[in-house]
Amino acid sequence: MMRRETAARWTSWIVVAVGVFVALYGAGTLVIMPWRYTAIGTAGAPLQILGSVLTIGIGAGVASLGVAGARKKR
């Protein structure tokens, strides 16, 4: 029985780690501003910014679901 509880805790925290990684990836994309170095024009830059912001939101959402799952399993 102890193995299942330990596995459930690890699974929840792996979900949190993945969510945090995705959010940090989106933030890193905003910080380095890759649209300055590509030839996408003025229409592409807002799309890349929107994609980065959405990536941060998705990562934060996944991390919060993982935290909620970890608290629920206690």
DRENPA-3360 file (N, C-alpha, C; in nm, 2 decimals, always signed):
BEGIN
1 = MMRRETAA = +0.08/-0.12/+0.00/+0.00/+0.00/+0.00/+0.09/+0.13/+0.00 ~ +0.20/+0.12/+0.07/+0.29/+0.24/+0.07/+0.34/+0.27/-0.06 ~ +0.36/+0.18/-0.15/+0.42/+0.21/-0.28/+0.32/+0.29/-0.36 ~ +0.19/+0.26/-0.36/+0.09/+0.33/-0.43/+0.09/+0.47/-0.39 ~ +0.09/+0.50/-0.26/+0.09/+0.63/-0.21/+0.21/+0.71/-0.25 ~ +0.32/+0.65/-0.24/+0.45/+0.72/-0.29/+0.44/+0.75/-0.44 ~ +0.40/+0.65/-0.51/+0.39/+0.67/-0.66/+0.29/+0.78/-0.69 ~ +0.18/+0.79/-0.62/+0.08/+0.89/-0.64/+0.14/+1.03/-0.61;
9 = RWTSWIVV = +0.22/+1.04/-0.50/+0.28/+1.17/-0.47/+0.38/+1.21/-0.57 ~ +0.46/+1.12/-0.62/+0.56/+1.15/-0.72/+0.50/+1.19/-0.85 ~ +0.39/+1.12/-0.89/+0.32/+1.16/-1.01/+0.27/+1.30/-1.00 ~ +0.21/+1.34/-0.89/+0.16/+1.47/-0.88/+0.27/+1.58/-0.89 ~ +0.38/+1.55/-0.82/+0.49/+1.65/-0.83/+0.56/+1.65/-0.96 ~ +0.56/+1.54/-1.03/+0.61/+1.55/-1.17/+0.53/+1.64/-1.26 ~ +0.39/+1.63/-1.24/+0.30/+1.72/-1.31/+0.33/+1.86/-1.28 ~ +0.36/+1.89/-1.15/+0.39/+2.03/-1.11/+0.52/+2.07/-1.18;
17 = AVGVFVAL = +0.62/+1.98/-1.18/+0.75/+2.02/-1.24/+0.74/+2.05/-1.39 ~ +0.66/+1.97/-1.46/+0.64/+1.99/-1.60/+0.57/+2.12/-1.62 ~ +0.47/+2.15/-1.54/+0.40/+2.28/-1.55/+0.49/+2.40/-1.53 ~ +0.57/+2.39/-1.43/+0.67/+2.50/-1.40/+0.77/+2.51/-1.51 ~ +0.81/+2.40/-1.57/+0.91/+2.41/-1.68/+0.84/+2.48/-1.80 ~ +0.72/+2.44/-1.83/+0.65/+2.50/-1.95/+0.63/+2.65/-1.93 ~ +0.60/+2.69/-1.80/+0.58/+2.83/-1.77/+0.71/+2.91/-1.79 ~ +0.82/+2.85/-1.74/+0.95/+2.91/-1.75/+1.00/+2.92/-1.89;
25 = YGAGTLVI = +0.96/+2.82/-1.97/+1.00/+2.82/-2.11/+0.93/+2.94/-2.18 ~ +0.80/+2.96/-2.15/+0.73/+3.07/-2.21/+0.79/+3.20/-2.17 ~ +0.82/+3.21/-2.04/+0.88/+3.34/-1.99/+1.02/+3.36/-2.05 ~ +1.10/+3.26/-2.07/+1.23/+3.27/-2.14/+1.21/+3.32/-2.28 ~ +1.11/+3.27/-2.35/+1.08/+3.31/-2.48/+1.05/+3.46/-2.49 ~ +0.97/+3.51/-2.39/+0.94/+3.65/-2.39/+1.07/+3.73/-2.36 ~ +1.16/+3.68/-2.27/+1.27/+3.76/-2.23/+1.37/+3.77/-2.35 ~ +1.40/+3.66/-2.42/+1.50/+3.67/-2.53/+1.44/+3.73/-2.66;
33 = MPWRYTAI = +1.32/+3.75/-2.67/+1.25/+3.82/-2.78/+1.30/+3.76/-2.92 ~ +1.26/+3.64/-2.95/+1.31/+3.58/-3.08/+1.26/+3.65/-3.20 ~ +1.15/+3.72/-3.19/+1.09/+3.79/-3.31/+1.19/+3.90/-3.36 ~ +1.28/+3.94/-3.29/+1.38/+4.04/-3.34/+1.47/+3.98/-3.44 ~ +1.50/+3.85/-3.43/+1.60/+3.79/-3.51/+1.54/+3.71/-3.63 ~ +1.41/+3.71/-3.65/+1.35/+3.64/-3.76/+1.29/+3.74/-3.86 ~ +1.26/+3.69/-3.97/+1.21/+3.77/-4.08/+1.05/+3.75/-4.09 ~ +0.98/+3.76/-3.98/+0.84/+3.73/-3.98/+0.76/+3.86/-4.00;
41 = GTAGAPLQ = +0.82/+3.97/-3.98/+0.75/+4.10/-4.01/+0.67/+4.14/-3.88 ~ +0.59/+4.25/-3.91/+0.52/+4.30/-3.79/+0.40/+4.22/-3.76 ~ +0.35/+4.13/-3.84/+0.23/+4.05/-3.81/+0.27/+3.93/-3.73 ~ +0.40/+3.89/-3.74/+0.44/+3.77/-3.67/+0.48/+3.79/-3.52 ~ +0.53/+3.91/-3.49/+0.57/+3.94/-3.36/+0.46/+3.93/-3.25 ~ +0.34/+3.99/-3.28/+0.23/+3.98/-3.18/+0.19/+3.83/-3.16 ~ +0.20/+3.75/-3.27/+0.16/+3.61/-3.26/+0.26/+3.54/-3.17 ~ +0.39/+3.57/-3.19/+0.48/+3.50/-3.10/+0.47/+3.54/-2.96;
49 = ILGSVLTI = +0.44/+3.67/-2.93/+0.42/+3.72/-2.80/+0.29/+3.65/-2.74 ~ +0.19/+3.64/-2.82/+0.07/+3.58/-2.77/+0.09/+3.43/-2.74 ~ +0.17/+3.36/-2.82/+0.20/+3.22/-2.80/+0.28/+3.21/-2.67 ~ +0.37/+3.30/-2.64/+0.45/+3.29/-2.52/+0.37/+3.31/-2.40 ~ +0.28/+3.41/-2.40/+0.19/+3.43/-2.29/+0.10/+3.32/-2.27 ~ +0.04/+3.26/-2.38/-0.04/+3.14/-2.36/+0.04/+3.02/-2.30 ~ +0.16/+3.01/-2.34/+0.25/+2.90/-2.29/+0.27/+2.92/-2.14 ~ +0.29/+3.04/-2.09/+0.30/+3.07/-1.95/+0.17/+3.03/-1.88;
57 = GIGAGVAS = +0.06/+3.07/-1.94/-0.07/+3.03/-1.88/-0.10/+2.88/-1.87 ~ -0.07/+2.81/-1.98/-0.08/+2.67/-1.98/+0.01/+2.60/-1.87 ~ +0.13/+2.65/-1.87/+0.22/+2.59/-1.77/+0.17/+2.62/-1.62 ~ +0.13/+2.74/-1.60/+0.08/+2.77/-1.46/-0.05/+2.69/-1.43 ~ -0.13/+2.67/-1.53/-0.25/+2.59/-1.51/-0.22/+2.44/-1.48 ~ -0.13/+2.39/-1.55/-0.09/+2.25/-1.53/-0.02/+2.23/-1.39 ~ +0.06/+2.33/-1.35/+0.13/+2.33/-1.22/+0.02/+2.34/-1.11 ~ -0.08/+2.42/-1.13/-0.18/+2.44/-1.02/-0.27/+2.31/-1.01;
65 = LGVAGARK = -0.29/+2.25/-1.12/-0.37/+2.12/-1.12/-0.28/+2.01/-1.05 ~ -0.15/+2.01/-1.07/-0.07/+1.92/-1.00/-0.06/+1.94/-0.85 ~ -0.06/+2.07/-0.81/-0.06/+2.10/-0.67/-0.19/+2.06/-0.61 ~ -0.30/+2.09/-0.68/-0.43/+2.06/-0.62/-0.45/+1.91/-0.61 ~ -0.39/+1.83/-0.71/-0.40/+1.69/-0.70/-0.31/+1.63/-0.59 ~ -0.20/+1.69/-0.56/-0.11/+1.65/-0.45/-0.18/+1.68/-0.32 ~ -0.24/+1.79/-0.30/-0.31/+1.82/-0.18/-0.43/+1.73/-0.16 ~ -0.50/+1.70/-0.26/-0.62/+1.61/-0.25/-0.58/+1.47/-0.21;
73 = KR = -0.47/+1.42/-0.26/-0.43/+1.28/-0.23/-0.37/+1.26/-0.09 ~ -0.35/+1.37/-0.02/-0.30/+1.36/+0.12/-0.40/+1.30/+0.21;
% end
